């Protein structure tokens, strides 16, 4: 059953409710509570946390849960306001794939070229070094990565982006999400055993804001697809691509500036913006 809302005035089944705008506050609070709660415990009480749950690292279950914080928060809100029927409709956005070929090109070809160019500028290789375990290990890690960071998009683009675009232009919605996304990552830079602890925060933060803006026209062009933002996010963490920091960030800033200029008519107005979290049935 689709968890309908019954309208007493008109004795027919009303459409599923969408997530209200006020839920954006709940989304942010839940997201930070999940991720910062786990990371904060390991940062503030490292010995006690390690003794109770084990040392945290990339394969630790709590690391997955912390990373999935935005996605978990998004799904909780969809279930709260739309029930199981609403969740099914929400997940149907994973099957939205139609958009301009230029966006698919950017995701599939553009990102690898950007990482390679950034690596070459800093004197690095075209591809990341293959570990002693062989290329099979890289493919296995790549598969794991698909179910790690990209799950965040169920919250950032699944819930937060449509709610913000009800009130502000897409450019600002993407920038705000990118800003929050960067701040949300902050504990990872103080958490031993995870990759972020070896990175510089400011280039990463600028990259988050840039990515939040750059994924926005793709999101709206695909009519609220979850698939394309998931693939977008996945390309950022595929282990085949070389470490190109900070040059990849600066190249991406330039690419985002060009995209915003070319799409300025839709980026700075709400015309054509996706504002539904739970899509209506056709």
VOGU-3710 file (C-alpha; in Angstrom, 3 decimals, decimal comma):
1> xxxxxxxxxx> 0,000/0,000/0,000  1,265/3,473/-0,890  0,670/5,034/2,569  -1,947/7,466/1,200  -3,339/10,477/3,021  -7,130/10,368/3,244  -8,930/13,652/2,529  -12,212/13,795/4,510  -13,523/16,651/2,368  -13,054/14,698/-0,833
11> xxxxxxxxxx> -13,430/10,968/-0,163  -10,637/9,903/-2,451  -7,053/8,992/-1,873  -4,873/12,092/-1,849  -1,308/12,050/-3,192  1,575/11,145/-0,907  2,796/14,016/1,229  6,099/15,578/0,399  8,733/16,482/2,981  7,994/20,021/4,282
21> xxxxxxxxxx> 10,562/22,803/4,114  10,900/22,951/7,890  12,392/19,453/7,785  15,614/20,985/6,501  16,476/21,923/10,081  15,815/18,364/11,240  17,956/17,051/8,396  20,954/19,167/9,395  20,597/18,293/13,095  20,272/14,564/12,409
31> xxxxxxxxxx> 23,157/14,552/9,955  25,571/16,235/12,351  24,321/14,234/15,342  25,051/10,919/13,600  28,430/11,799/12,101  29,843/14,144/14,717  28,525/11,926/17,513  30,592/8,982/16,262  33,645/10,998/15,229  33,511/13,129/18,367
41> xxxxxxxxxx> 33,595/10,068/20,577  36,802/8,858/18,932  38,373/12,335/18,979  37,507/13,256/22,569  37,769/9,789/24,118  40,059/7,822/21,785  41,195/5,157/24,248  37,733/4,478/25,637  36,136/4,405/22,163  38,814/2,090/20,783
51> xxxxxxxxxx> 38,454/-0,230/23,773  34,669/-0,416/23,332  34,323/-0,472/19,546  37,816/-1,069/18,148  40,132/1,274/16,288  38,235/3,229/13,660  39,450/3,067/10,061  38,007/2,899/6,578  36,451/-0,575/6,912  35,019/-0,103/10,424
61> xxxxxxxxxx> 31,182/-0,313/10,582  31,017/2,912/12,594  33,018/4,658/9,878  30,372/3,606/7,362  27,543/4,809/9,613  29,289/8,137/10,204  29,821/8,574/6,470  26,219/7,644/5,771  24,962/10,296/8,212  23,333/12,548/5,557
71> xxxxxxxxxx> 21,813/9,566/3,762  20,436/8,069/6,980  18,972/11,440/7,992  17,381/11,847/4,560  15,762/8,402/4,603  14,440/8,951/8,151  12,722/12,171/7,062  11,254/10,598/3,926  9,849/7,730/6,003  8,533/10,152/8,617
81> xxxxxxxxxx> 6,579/12,276/6,165  5,906/9,857/3,315  5,924/6,388/4,848  7,032/3,321/2,911  5,181/4,496/-0,187  7,010/7,794/-0,037  10,330/5,985/0,351  9,607/3,881/-2,745  8,823/7,015/-4,726  11,945/8,704/-3,351
91> xxxxxxxxxx> 14,152/5,763/-4,361  12,630/5,804/-7,850  14,802/8,882/-8,387  17,737/6,456/-8,646  16,363/5,465/-12,055  16,263/8,988/-13,492  19,150/9,096/-15,943  18,087/11,340/-18,819  19,971/14,612/-19,135  22,259/16,362/-21,584
101> xxxxxxxxxx> 25,207/14,373/-22,927  27,577/17,076/-21,669  26,770/16,179/-18,064  27,469/12,488/-18,633  30,717/13,467/-20,358  31,749/15,615/-17,396  31,094/12,793/-14,922  32,577/9,911/-16,904  35,429/11,607/-18,773  35,865/15,091/-17,347
111> xxxxxxxxxx> 36,669/14,159/-13,754  39,405/11,642/-14,579  41,015/14,189/-16,915  40,886/16,842/-14,184  42,588/14,556/-11,665  45,221/13,533/-14,196  45,907/17,152/-15,172  46,190/18,205/-11,528  48,586/15,364/-10,818  50,766/16,228/-13,818
121> xxxxxxxxxx> 50,956/19,875/-12,724  52,333/18,798/-9,341  54,731/16,354/-10,979  52,738/13,212/-10,189  51,629/10,205/-12,281  48,637/9,910/-14,604  47,145/7,118/-12,479  47,402/6,180/-8,826  50,042/3,516/-8,101  48,742/-0,052/-8,134
131> xxxxxxxxxx> 49,159/-1,646/-4,667  51,173/-4,846/-4,178  47,911/-6,824/-3,968  47,306/-6,030/-7,650  44,658/-4,290/-9,736  41,951/-6,577/-8,390  42,301/-4,906/-5,007  41,747/-1,504/-6,626  38,551/-2,714/-8,295  37,351/-4,168/-4,979
141> xxxxxxxxxx> 38,056/-0,875/-3,234  36,285/0,979/-6,024  33,182/-1,181/-5,468  33,303/-0,500/-1,726  33,583/3,226/-2,412  30,328/3,118/-4,379  28,525/2,189/-1,165  30,400/4,637/1,039  30,560/8,353/0,192  27,932/8,325/-2,602
151> xxxxxxxxxx> 25,251/7,281/-0,073  25,576/10,824/1,319  23,718/12,014/-1,796  20,474/10,511/-0,503  20,588/13,406/1,942  22,441/16,252/0,233  20,738/16,016/-3,151  17,890/13,756/-2,103  16,460/16,036/0,577  18,448/19,221/1,184
161> xxxxxxxxxx> 18,731/20,434/-2,431  14,993/20,282/-3,274  14,026/21,879/0,037  16,455/24,766/-0,418  15,434/25,302/-4,036  11,880/26,002/-2,910  13,157/29,284/-1,533  16,448/30,278/-3,205  18,125/30,014/-6,601  20,019/26,801/-7,416
171> xxxxxxxxxx> 23,437/28,463/-7,297  22,927/29,528/-3,685  21,355/26,201/-2,740  24,379/24,339/-4,101  26,825/26,718/-2,429  25,104/26,404/0,957  25,054/22,612/0,758  28,714/22,626/-0,243  29,572/24,859/2,710  27,672/22,619/5,144
181> xxxxxxxxxx> 29,193/19,553/3,487  32,692/20,913/4,072  32,037/21,752/7,726  30,407/18,352/8,240  33,690/16,705/7,155  35,760/18,677/9,681  36,056/15,948/12,392  37,606/13,579/9,829  40,669/15,853/9,718  41,257/15,199/13,419
191> xxxxxxxxxx> 40,429/11,502/13,350  43,451/9,206/13,237  43,195/6,245/10,901  41,192/7,899/8,099  42,506/9,408/4,882  41,384/12,975/5,660  43,870/13,236/8,530  46,681/13,639/5,950  44,917/16,352/3,904  44,791/20,147/4,144
201> xxxxxxxxxx> 41,316/21,311/5,143  41,052/24,609/3,244  41,550/23,238/-0,312  39,173/20,421/0,611  36,604/22,927/1,925  36,843/25,030/-1,233  36,420/21,807/-3,210  33,245/20,912/-1,288  31,649/24,283/-2,053  32,734/23,980/-5,681
211> xxxxxxxxxx> 31,302/20,458/-5,969  28,044/21,580/-4,363  27,686/24,234/-7,063  28,879/22,042/-9,944  26,515/19,148/-9,252  23,514/21,499/-9,073  22,855/21,991/-12,812  23,307/18,240/-13,314  20,750/17,566/-10,585  18,184/19,937/-12,078
221> xxxxxxxxxx> 18,842/18,895/-15,688  18,100/15,290/-14,726  14,875/16,329/-12,939  16,087/15,431/-9,473  17,999/12,252/-10,272  19,798/10,537/-7,420  21,754/8,375/-9,868  23,810/11,168/-11,407  24,850/12,803/-8,099  25,796/9,326/-6,805
231> xxxxxxxxxx> 28,008/8,727/-9,847  29,347/12,296/-9,584  30,346/11,660/-5,970  31,779/8,239/-6,782  34,112/9,688/-9,405  35,614/11,959/-6,748  36,823/8,985/-4,693  37,640/6,264/-7,238  41,080/4,923/-6,205  42,419/4,729/-9,770
241> xxxxxxxxxx> 42,656/8,525/-9,977  45,900/10,081/-8,705  46,290/12,407/-5,752  46,123/15,818/-7,409  45,589/18,102/-4,405  45,393/21,042/-4,444  45,538/21,452/-8,231  42,431/19,377/-8,881  40,505/21,784/-6,647  41,655/24,856/-8,557
251> xxxxxxxxxx> 40,884/23,237/-11,923  37,424/22,316/-10,644  36,868/25,904/-9,499  37,622/27,058/-13,044  35,322/24,415/-14,549  32,522/25,366/-12,138  32,932/29,057/-13,014  32,530/28,275/-16,722  29,477/26,063/-16,084  27,814/28,688/-13,890
261> xxxxxxxxxx> 28,398/31,351/-16,538  26,995/29,179/-19,325  23,979/28,153/-17,201  23,492/31,505/-15,461  19,868/31,841/-16,603  18,864/28,731/-14,665  21,459/28,896/-11,888  20,330/32,296/-10,619  16,564/31,884/-10,988  14,264/29,217/-9,582
271> xxxxxxxxxx> 12,766/28,453/-12,987  13,116/24,742/-13,656  14,413/23,983/-10,174  13,554/20,586/-8,708  11,677/21,126/-5,442  10,110/17,719/-4,742  11,735/15,259/-2,380  9,036/12,639/-2,917  8,028/12,781/-6,576  4,350/12,619/-7,425
281> xx> 3,089/9,570/-9,269  2,531/10,211/-12,956
//
